[in-house]
Amino acid sequence: MVLRSPFPDVVVPDVPLHELLFAELGAHARHTALVDGATGRSISYGELAEMVDRVAAALAARGVGRGDVVAVLGPNIPHYAVVLHGVLRAGATATTINALYTAEEIAGQLADSGARLVFTVSPFLERVTAAADSTGVREIVLMDSADPDPDPDPDPASDRAAGDADTARAAGHTPLSDLLAHDGPPPDVVIDPATDVAVLPYSSGTTGRAKGVRLTHRNLVANLVQCQAVIPVTDRTRVLAVLPFFHIYGMQVTMNHALYNRGTVVTLPRFDLAEFLRVIAEHRTDRVYVAPPVVVALAKHPAVADADLSALEVLFSGAAPLDAELAASVRARLGCRVRQGYGMTELSPVSHAIPGDRDDIPPGTVGLMLPNMTAKLVDPATGEEVGPGVPGELLLRGPNVMAGYLNDEAATEAAFDDEGFLRTGDVAVVDGQGCFSIVDRVKELIKYKGYQVPPAELEALLLTHPGIADAAVVGVPDPEGGEAPKAFVVRQAGAGELTAEDIMAYVAARVAPHKKVRAVAFVDAVPKSPSGKILRRALRAGEEAAAAS
């Protein structure tokens, strides 16, 4: 059966993203749009719109426009927004690159996307230069050379002079200040919102090779108005932007959604708990978007007890399932509303969320489907549709669904069913009220003696143990069951001795026999993507290497 959103459809403006964000500033021109959380420097909406136009004009003067791809690689700083939207204003496509990528990985994305130009920052220059040398990149522009005192890295030991405009020119690179000094008019570009690709982020690659996800202007515009209907933001909202802008969650939900509603975005270049807590207190940020690992830290770390979090009203978690007990724990500790949503890069990215005014929806769920969307749940084994209360792979259709993968028709075709529904690869359950819960990934389900074991369920349970700071579960070969759950555990500091036997007994007392954890390894950290997803593939690879040695 086809499931429909409980919300009435919203009107999706037929405009490019930059027009939605900057066409009518009115009285908000002097309102603060972006603040550098590390330095306190700010940009107003009027300044932001003018800088976007100047970057677009400078790119057009270089011959960059429709059909061209420009790469952006940097930390969360205010000028990231300037550059990203300048690229789109010029009619080009922005491909955003993971800030943790190696030179080889950067080169792969530059080559696959066909990027002509790269915006980056001085601390990343060595990797970017090495990558660009083997691709078609013609120019590197340094975003941290936009003013006389740039510092994208809050570490006082960093070389602040590295971003100076004269230093950039001497090294053969272009300072962003040169583009911002361009006094020509912005280009008059005709953009088709329905077909022109605005951004080209790459999927995480946790289930295969990273692929360029083609998101049109209409995809992005649609998701902003869809989100506003369920998780509204106002011009009084102050959002802490610690999720990376290169990831669609950080780009759209944290940055663009706030800009669309004239809120203020306070940027942080990386997650550091002490700095995170300081910025919330100092800048009075009332909304924070995070992934579950940050929720774990807020629920368990002793430093949180002494922090001033009185301004925080909403903590919104996404990118991976958030356990109901963990959500309740952090809500009680922080005294704020805790909300969860669901999405993926291919959805621009949100499809489900717990509305801000719905305290009756269980926090362990991902809430309700956004307006303008329909869904199906199908049995992963048979492909047959299932109804409420029965787990099935979640398939979605709506105006926010991607146009397809770049240069990969086979993957694009495989991503959709014959009715145009996107296969998410996630197993979900919907109740009679239209509230969805994510059970797990289709390809990550562990089968022990034929029974399905969801790793996320065991990970959520492990995190309720006071001696466990973090945990991940993967399936490993088992002579009796074929495959069995193995837990990788990070001990909580100061929790005393914790043994594998303790952990297995703790889980065994709380789950059905086939869900027991049958092996435990202690690790210093659980490998995760910048968006917070557990990299189970890396854990499996380590197991395979150990078995082969």
Order of alpha helices (4+ residues) and beta strands (2+ residues): beta-alpha-beta-beta-alpha-beta-alpha-beta-alpha-beta-alpha-beta-alpha-beta-alpha-beta-beta-alpha-beta-alpha-beta-alpha-beta-alpha-beta-alpha-beta-beta-beta-beta-beta-beta-alpha-beta-beta-beta-beta-alpha-beta-beta-alpha-beta-alpha
